[in-house]
Amino acid sequence: MQLDLPTSATLKEVEQAKLPVLTKDDPTFKLFPMTAEPTDTLEWEQRDNFTGVQAARGLNGQPARVRKIGAKRWQAEVGYYGDFEEIDEKELTRSRELGTFGEAASLDYLISWKQDYLLNREIDRMRLMVWTLLGSGIYSAVSPSGALIHTDSYPIRQSAVTVPWSTYATATPLADMRAAKILARGFSTRFDQTATLYVNLKVGNDILNNANPNDLYGKRMDVGATFNSIVDVNKVLAAQDLPQIEIYDETYFPDSAPTTPTLFIPNGIGILIGQRKNGAPVGDICQTKNANNPNFQAGSYTLITDSLMSNMNPVPRVVRLDRGWNGGMRIYYPSSVVTFTNLGP
């Protein structure tokens, strides 16, 4: 059977068509867009806050010289990530396309779904990086053997609620969000109705079940109607110029527990993302230069090798797909993030 092997460039073109579809509706990549820079370091600079008010001069008086404004240079850790998948002799010989009655699987078919597998693993790695760092301020990645490979941390502020939102009778989500709104002072960010509080479905249901007449439960919609959805709750919050709630209940399956979905935003926390006054994103996911790409280009690499066409042992035949990236996450404005904790079990 003649097997036409696609080139790495062909796989890259396919990836560029699939990636926007896989990420366009995910807030992860709206909050932290993917960028690429031809460097092996993740550095950026920020000017210090403007301070003071204009000095009083008085008639015939000399104006005062203002304090010089400096800047700070920041650096984040660069991580190096990669997976590979193989199509062995048995798979090449006996595989059939799913949903068919014995129709032999083409090499294009086998490569296509394995490429999707590797691409989804990469996207989930980025999601895990973003939400772990936002939720705890610390991110760590370990190798399959358990060695610490990549770690980073940011000064994410936390707001521990006094009464868990799962304690429906006495929980005070409105009061808690009003308290968090004040944390925007002095940081060129807004924790008003333009901000978003991301929670998983469990915490979202706890909000809907609130039974405190002195807090959320005591509020009413038009003509006295109660709220029955997050959309209704957001109308109540908007009327008080408080952050809007968005449910993010996405999961991944760890290699160590492939049948157990793991939440990117765990139970018990909420992640408040403020709106920057200049509209700038809070951060990004930056892919740095990679020796596995032509000309060391920045971005993900996609490689395909065939033991029949390389220095590998040609028998038994193995077709291998590799995918990976270098880089990390940059949070330009940690002050625009507040993590709510103690929301419930």
MOSUL-V654792 format. One record per backbone hydrogen bond with DSSP energy under -1.0 kcal/mol. CO is the residue of the C=O (numbers start at 1). NH is the residue of the N-H. Records with the same first field share a line. If there is no record, write none. Layout:
# MOSUL-V654792
CO->NH / NH
This chain:
# MOSUL-V654792
7->11
8->12
9->13
10->14
11->15
12->16
14->18
15->19
18->22
19->23
20->24
23->26
26->29
27->31
28->32
33->285
35->287
37->39
39->289
42->76
44->74
46->72
58->61
70->48
72->46
74->44
79->327
81->325
83->323
85->321
87->319
88->92
89->93
90->94
91->95
95->105
97->100
103->97
106->110
107->111
108->112
109->113
110->114
111->115
112->116
113->117
114->118
115->119
116->120
117->121
118->122
119->123
120->124
121->125
122->126
123->127
124->128
125->129
126->130
127->131
128->132
129->133
130->134
131->135
132->136
133->137
137->154
139->152
141->149 / 150
143->146
147->143
150->141
152->139
154->156
157->339
159->341
164->167
166->168
167->170 / 171
168->211
172->176
173->177
174->178
175->179
176->180
177->181
180->183
181->184
182->185
184->187
188->277
190->275
192->195
195->244
196->273
197->246
198->271
199->248
200->204
201->205
202->206
203->207
204->208
205->209
207->210
212->215 / 218
216->219
221->224
222->225
225->221
229->233
230->234
231->235
232->236
233->237
234->238
235->239
237->242
238->241
244->197
246->199
250->264
252->262
257->260
262->252
266->269
268->343
270->340
271->198
272->338
273->196
275->190
276->279
282->332 / 333
284->330
285->35
286->328
287->37
288->299
290->293
293->296
294->297
297->290
301->324
303->322
305->320
306->309
318->307
319->87
320->305
321->85
322->303
323->83
324->301
325->81
326->288
327->79
328->286
330->284
333->336
334->337
336->274
338->272
339->159
340->270
341->161
343->166
